[in-house]
Amino acid sequence: MNIDRSDTAVVFIDPQNDVLSPSGKNWGAVGASVTENKTVENMLKIFTAAKASDFNVFISPHYFYPTDRAWNFNGPLEADEFATGTFSREGALNLSGFQGSGADWVDEFKPYIDDGRTVVVSPHKVFGPQTNDLVLQLRKRNMRRVILGGMLANMCVEAHLRDLLEQGFEVCVVSDATAGPRHPVWGDGYKAAMINYAFLAHEVAPTAEVIARMT
C-alpha cells in the first residue's frame, strides 16, 4: 500500500488503559500479547512519526455509559465487559472519575491524542465503526488509505478493518501495534487475527517498516 500523508491516515482503536495497561481490567487476558509485541512502545513510535510527518491521526475509542446497561442482550465479551466495568464512564457528557480510569488513554499517548489535532471520533459500541463517525471524519479529510492498529486484534481492530474495506479504503494493519487476548477455551486471539489480516488487508507490516515509509 502506498503511504502518503496527503491521503493516508493513522487510525488507532481503543488506546485505553483497560486493554493496554498492567492496571487495566483485561490485563490478565491480553498482557502477555501486549508485552511480547511491545504494543504500547510500537504505537508510541507510530504516534511520534505521524506527528513529525504531519499525518492525520484518528482515535476510535470504546466507552460504555450507565444507560448502556439497559441493553437486553449481549454477546459473551460484551457481558464480560459490563461485569468488569471495562471502558466504563459516568456518562457521555460527564468526565467524573475519567482521569486515570480504565477508559482513559494510556499516559504515554496523551500528549499526542490531546494535542488539538488528533481527531477523537464518537465511541464504537460493540466492535466496529458502524456505530460511530470514523468513516465520516476520514472522508471529510479526503483520506482513502488507513494505517491501522490498537486493540483488540481479533475483535475491534478486525471489525474496523472489515468495515473500512467495505467502505472502499485501503488498509495496512501494523502487525506489532496490536495484540489479542488468550483464552483457555477460545484460543489465541492475536494468532486468529493475523491469519484473517493476511487474507483481508491490503498489507500487514511491522512498525519499523511502516515508520520508514512515513518519514
N, C-alpha and C positions, 0 to 999 in steps of 0.2 A: 504494500500500500504506500502510495506517495504521502509523505508528511510535509505539509506546508502550512505555516502559521496563518495564511490568508483564508484557508477553508477547513482546517483541521483543529478540532477541539480536544482538550483533555477532559474526560468525564470520570469522576470518582464516585463510587457508590458507598454509602454508609461509612465514612471515615470517622467512626464514633467509638467511644470507649468500650461499650458493651461487647464489641467484637474484635477490638484491636489492642486493648489494654489488659495487663495482668489483673487489674482490679475489676474488669468487666464481668458481667453476669454469664457470659458464654465462653470465658477463657478456658474452662475445663474441656470444652469440645473443640475449640479452634486454636488454642495456644501453641500446640506442637507444630501445626502447619504454618501459623504466623511466624513462629521463631525460625523454623527451617528455611522458609522462603525469604526471611528478612523483609517481610511485607511492609512494615512501617518505614524501615530505612529506605526501601525502594520507592515507596510512594512519596516520601520526602524528597528524594532525588528528582523525581519527575515534577513535583511542585516547583522545586528550585529552578530546573531547566525551563519549565513552562513560563515562569515569571521573567526569567532572564531573557528569554527569546520572544516575549510578548505573545504567547499563545492564549487563546480564550480558555478559561477553566470553569467547569461546571460541577456542582455537587448535587447529587440526588440523595437526600437523607431519608431515614426511616424513623418516623415518630408515631407513637400511639398516645391518644388523648383519652381522658376518662370516658368520654362518650363512645369511644370505640369498643368499650367493654359490653356494650349493649348488642353487639353482633350476635346473631342467633346460631351461627355455625362457623367453625374454623377447622383448618387442617391441623395435623399434628404439630407442625412447627409453630403455627400461629398460636395454638393453645398453650404451647410451652412458653412462648414469648409473653403472653398475658400472665401466665402463672408466675413467671420470674420477674416481671416488670421490665423486661428488655425494652429499650428505647422509649421508656415511659416519660411523658411530660404532663404538667398540670393542665395544659390547655393550649389551643392554637395561638392565643394572644397572651399567654401567661408564662413568664420565664422564671417563676418562683422555683427555686431548687434546681434550676437547669445547670448552672455553672458547676463544672466538675462532675456532673452526673453521668450515668451510662449513656445517655442520649447526646451528651456534649461531644464536641470534636476532641480528638487526641491532641494534647497540648502542643506537640511539635508542629502540628498542622495549622494552628490558629493564626500565626502571622500571615500565612498565605491565603487562608479562607476569609479572614476578616480584614483584608486589605482594601476593600471598597471596589474591587474589580472582579473578584470571583463571583459567579452567579450561583446562588443557592436556590434551587428550584423548590417548589412545594413538595411535601413528602409523598413518597410512594407508600402504599398501604399494605400491599401483600408482598410481591416480589418485583414486578416490572413497572415501567414508567407509564403504563396506560392510565394510571390514576393521578399523574402529576403533569407539570407543564414543561418537562425537559425537552421534548421534541419541538414545541413551540419556541422555546428560548434558543435552541440551536438554529432553527430555520430563520428566526428573526435576525440572526447574525451571519446568515449565509454560510453556515457550517455544513459540510457534507461528508466529512470524514471524522472519525472518533478514535482517540486513544483511550482505551477503557481499562479501568482497574478498580480495586476496592473490595468490598465484602458483600456477601459470602460468595465464593467462586461458583458453586453449583446451584445457587438459588437466585439471589438478587442480581448478581453480575451476569449470570447466564440469561436470566429473564430480560435484563436490559439489552444484552447482545441480541437476543432473538427479535425483540420488538424493533430495535434500531435497524436491523437488517430488513425487516418487513417494511419499514418506513423509508427505505431507499438509501440508507447511509452505508458507507464503507467503514469497517470496524477492525482495528488492530487491538487484540487483547494482550496486555502486558503480563506475561506468564508468572513472574515473581513479584508482581504488585497486587497480588490477590492471595487468598488462602481459603481453606474449607474446613468444615467440621469432620471429625472422625466419630463414628457411632458403632458400638459393638454389634449391632444387628444390621443397620442400614448401609454401613461401609464407609469408605473414604470419599468424602465429597469433593475434595480437590482433584483426585485422580479421575473421578467421573467427569468433572467439568473440563479437564484438559482433553479428554477424549472428544467431548462434544465441541469444544472450541476448535479443534483441528478439523472437524467436519464442517463447521459453520462459519467461523470468522474469516475475513479476508486475509488476516495474518495473525499469528501468535508469535510474540518475540519477547526476549528478556529485556529488563530495564536498561542495561548498558547499551544494547543495540538501539533501542528506541531513542534514548537520550542523544546518542551520537548523531542521529538523523534530525533531531530537533534543533541542534545548535549550528 
